[in-house]
Amino acid sequence: MSFFPGQDPQAGDAYSCDAIAHVVVPRTVDLGDGFAVRRALPSARSRMVGPFIFFDHFGPAEFRAGTGLDVRPHPHIGLSTVSYLFDGEIMHRDSLGTELAIRPGEVNWMTAGRGIVHSERTDSGLRTTGSPIHGLQMWVALPAASEEIAPGFAHHATSEFPIVEDAGKTVRVVVGSLYGASSPVPVLHETMFGDAVLKAGASLPIDADHEERALYVVDGTIDIAGDRFEPGRLVVFKPGDRLTVTATTDAHVVVLGGAPMDGPRHIWWNFVSSRKERIEQAKADWKAGHFDKVPGDEIEFIPLPEK
């Protein structure tokens, strides 16, 4: 899923903490009725953080009665999409025949591999009353040797994720290992993602176990070695430095990263690959109608962009 029509976000000013490589100020687009989307990855200075090649923060917003989300069927190759909600609900359908709602704290992990098509919409029942929407849409690149694997889909309930609580902080370990706990989500490349809620004054250590790391401020204000960061900032850290994040107000942050990817990736529209010619083939296949249809959502689709 990609709501966002804009260009790369921009890097912020220099910061005093030596452990900070740079800060990404996402480009924001308002899609109407207060529904804003902020894109932090890819950016001009950080094309990827670990395997994360795409990071969108959408909402919080409230769909009025009679309206909702309508991301029509569209294709992906060479990546896994990771949908994670803080509020609301999205109905996922894909060309494997999956039809499943995702709700806050759950994970939809869809692996495109050699090719998949999916749609994301607000269910008809919620359209009657109106509904909130707030969450993250992320893509992780696949290792080059796994880019053409069979597509797949996995749903993980909130009860599956370990929770680490200590001294005013609560961390859900969503992917990988953090703070001595490990997520059950299987990955093909070293990947880390955690969802943390901090009380004002609480501290969150960010260790150096993962070479590439970043922190995104969802809500509240945090301090890192005297520098303060407001919501909507992606703080990218240098490798090897352990540091501490302190909440100056009640705050909500996510940490993400992992091992560097095995070489650069090309990204065009919804396609990711280590090979430019593979993206050209995917473009031709979508334009020619060679991708599978989404059962229950066969009529509409998003055309191939002209540019």
C-alpha positions in Angstrom: 0.0 0.0 0.0 1.2 3.5 -0.8 -1.1 6.4 -0.3 1.7 8.9 -0.9 2.2 10.9 -4.1 5.0 13.1 -3.0 8.8 13.2 -3.3 11.5 12.1 -0.9 11.4 13.6 2.6 14.2 15.8 3.7 17.0 15.4 6.3 16.9 17.7 9.3 19.6 20.0 10.7 22.8 18.7 12.3 22.4 17.6 15.9 24.9 17.6 18.8 24.7 13.9 19.7 27.6 12.0 18.1 25.5 8.9 17.9 23.0 10.5 15.5 23.8 10.1 11.9 21.0 12.4 10.7 17.3 13.2 11.2 14.7 12.7 8.5 11.9 15.2 8.4 9.1 13.3 6.5 7.3 14.9 3.6 3.6 15.1 4.5 0.7 15.0 2.2 -2.9 15.6 3.3 -5.2 13.4 1.3 -8.4 15.2 2.5 -10.6 15.2 5.6 -7.5 15.5 7.7 -6.0 12.2 6.6 -2.3 12.9 6.5 0.5 10.6 5.4 4.2 11.2 6.4 6.9 9.3 4.4 10.2 8.9 6.2 11.8 6.2 4.0 13.1 6.2 1.4 14.8 9.6 2.0 17.6 11.6 0.4 20.1 10.4 3.0 18.6 7.1 4.1 17.4 4.9 1.3 17.1 2.0 3.8 17.6 1.3 7.5 18.5 -2.4 7.8 16.0 -4.1 5.4 13.4 -1.3 5.8 13.1 0.4 2.5 9.7 2.2 2.9 8.2 3.7 6.0 4.8 5.6 6.0 3.0 6.9 9.1 -0.7 7.6 8.3 -3.2 9.3 10.6 -4.5 9.7 13.2 -7.7 10.6 11.3 -11.3 9.8 11.5 -13.3 8.7 8.5 -16.8 10.2 8.4 -19.8 8.0 8.0 -20.1 6.8 4.4 -16.3 7.1 3.8 -13.3 4.9 4.3 -10.0 3.6 3.0 -10.0 2.3 -0.6 -6.6 1.2 -1.8 -7.6 -0.7 -4.9 -5.8 -3.9 -6.0 -2.1 -3.3 -6.9 1.0 -5.5 -7.3 4.3 -5.9 -5.4 7.5 -7.9 -6.1 10.7 -8.4 -4.2 9.6 -7.2 -0.7 7.4 -7.9 2.3 4.8 -5.4 3.3 4.3 -4.9 7.1 1.0 -3.3 8.2 0.8 -2.2 11.9 -2.1 -0.3 13.3 -2.4 1.9 16.4 -6.1 2.5 15.9 -8.8 1.5 13.5 -9.2 -1.5 11.2 -8.3 -2.4 7.6 -9.6 -5.3 5.5 -6.8 -7.0 3.6 -7.5 -9.1 0.5 -4.8 -10.6 -1.8 -4.4 -12.8 -4.8 -3.6 -15.8 -2.6 -7.3 -15.7 -1.5 -6.6 -14.1 1.9 -9.4 -12.0 3.4 -8.6 -10.8 6.9 -9.0 -7.7 8.9 -6.0 -6.2 10.8 -6.6 -4.4 14.1 -4.3 -2.5 16.5 -1.3 -4.3 17.7 -1.6 -7.1 15.1 0.8 -7.6 12.2 0.0 -8.4 8.6 3.2 -9.7 7.0 2.7 -10.2 3.2 5.6 -11.5 1.3 5.4 -10.5 -2.4 8.4 -12.6 -3.7 7.9 -13.1 -7.4 4.6 -11.3 -7.3 1.4 -10.7 -5.4 -1.6 -8.4 -5.7 -3.6 -7.0 -2.8 -6.1 -4.4 -1.8 -6.8 -2.6 1.5 -10.2 -1.2 2.3 -12.5 -0.1 5.1 -15.1 -2.8 5.8 -18.6 -2.0 4.8 -19.8 -2.2 8.4 -17.4 0.5 9.5 -18.3 2.7 6.6 -21.8 3.0 8.1 -20.7 4.6 11.3 -17.3 6.1 10.4 -14.1 4.9 12.0 -10.6 6.0 13.1 -7.4 5.2 11.2 -3.8 5.4 12.5 -0.8 3.3 11.8 2.3 2.4 9.9 2.9 0.8 6.5 6.4 -0.5 6.0 8.2 -2.5 3.4 11.2 -4.7 4.0 13.4 -5.7 1.2 14.1 -9.4 0.6 17.6 -10.9 0.3 18.7 -11.1 -3.3 18.5 -14.9 -3.2 14.9 -14.8 -1.9 13.5 -12.1 -4.2 11.7 -14.6 -6.4 10.3 -16.9 -3.7 6.6 -17.9 -3.7 4.3 -15.2 -2.3 2.9 -15.7 1.1 0.8 -14.0 3.9 1.0 -14.4 7.6 -1.2 -12.7 10.3 0.1 -12.4 13.9 -2.3 -11.6 16.8 -1.4 -9.2 19.6 -1.1 -12.1 22.0 1.9 -13.5 20.1 4.2 -10.6 20.8 6.3 -10.4 24.0 5.9 -7.3 26.1 8.8 -5.9 28.1 7.8 -3.5 30.9 10.1 -1.6 33.2 10.3 1.8 35.0 7.7 3.7 33.1 8.1 2.0 29.7 6.3 -0.7 27.8 7.8 -2.2 24.7 6.1 -4.7 22.3 8.8 -6.7 20.5 7.1 -7.0 17.1 10.0 -8.3 14.9 13.4 -9.7 15.9 14.9 -9.4 19.3 14.9 -6.5 21.8 15.6 -6.3 25.5 16.0 -10.0 26.0 12.7 -10.9 24.2 12.2 -12.3 20.7 9.2 -12.0 18.3 7.8 -15.2 16.7 7.6 -13.5 13.3 9.9 -15.4 10.9 12.1 -13.2 8.7 14.6 -13.9 5.9 17.0 -11.1 6.9 18.1 -9.8 10.3 15.2 -7.4 11.1 14.2 -5.5 14.3 11.0 -3.6 15.1 9.7 -2.5 18.5 6.7 -0.4 19.6 7.4 1.5 22.8 5.2 3.7 25.1 7.0 5.8 27.6 5.8 7.8 30.6 7.3 11.3 31.0 10.8 10.9 32.5 11.2 7.3 31.4 14.4 6.2 29.6 14.7 3.8 26.7 18.2 2.3 26.0 19.0 1.7 22.4 21.8 -0.9 22.3 24.2 -1.6 19.5 23.2 -5.2 18.7 21.9 -4.2 15.3 24.2 -2.4 12.9 21.6 -0.1 11.4 19.0 1.5 13.7 16.5 4.3 13.7 13.8 5.7 16.0 10.5 7.3 14.8 8.6 9.6 17.1 4.9 8.8 16.8 3.7 11.1 19.6 5.1 13.1 22.4 8.6 14.6 22.8 11.9 12.8 23.5 15.4 13.9 24.4 18.7 12.3 23.2 21.8 13.8 24.8 20.2 17.3 25.0 18.6 17.3 21.5 14.8 17.2 21.6 12.6 15.6 18.9 8.9 16.2 18.2 6.5 13.8 16.6 7.1 12.9 13.0 10.9 12.7 13.1 13.0 9.6 12.1 16.2 9.7 14.0 18.9 7.5 12.2 21.7 6.4 14.4 25.4 5.6 13.7 26.5 2.0 14.0 28.2 0.8 17.2 27.0 3.5 19.6 24.8 2.7 22.6 22.5 5.6 23.6 19.5 6.5 25.8 16.2 8.1 24.8 14.4 10.0 27.5 10.7 11.0 27.3 10.3 14.6 28.2 6.5 14.1 27.9 4.5 10.9 27.7 5.7 9.6 24.4 5.1 6.9 21.8 8.1 5.8 19.6 9.0 2.8 17.4 12.5 1.5 16.9 13.5 -0.3 13.7 16.5 -1.6 11.8 18.6 -4.7 11.3 21.6 -5.8 9.3 22.5 -3.9 6.2 20.9 -5.3 3.1 23.1 -7.4 0.7 23.5 -4.7 -1.9 21.5 -1.7 -3.1 17.8 -2.0 -4.1 15.9 -0.3 -6.9 12.4 0.9 -6.0 9.8 2.0 -8.5 6.1 2.4 -7.6 5.3 -0.8 -5.7 8.2 -2.8 -7.0 11.6 -3.5 -5.3 14.4 -5.5 -6.8 18.2 -5.8 -6.9 17.9 -5.8 -10.7 16.5 -3.0 -12.8 15.5 -5.3 -15.5 13.3 -7.3 -13.1 11.3 -4.1 -12.3 10.9 -3.4 -16.0 9.5 -7.0 -16.4 7.0 -6.4 -13.5 5.9 -3.2 -15.1 5.2 -4.9 -18.3 3.4 -7.8 -16.6 1.1 -5.5 -14.6 0.3 -3.5 -17.7 -0.5 -6.7 -19.7 -2.7 -8.1 -16.9 -0.4 -11.1 -16.1 -0.6 -10.8 -12.4 -3.3 -12.8 -10.5 -6.6 -11.3 -9.5 -7.7 -10.6 -5.9 -10.7 -12.9 -5.2 -13.7 -10.7 -4.1 -12.0 -7.6 -5.4 -11.5 -8.4 -9.1 -13.1 -5.4 -10.8 -11.0 -2.3 -9.8 -7.3 -1.9 -9.9 -4.6 0.8 -9.8 -3.2 1.3 -13.3 0.6 1.4 -13.9 1.8 5.0 -13.4 2.9 6.8 -16.6 6.1 7.9 -14.9 
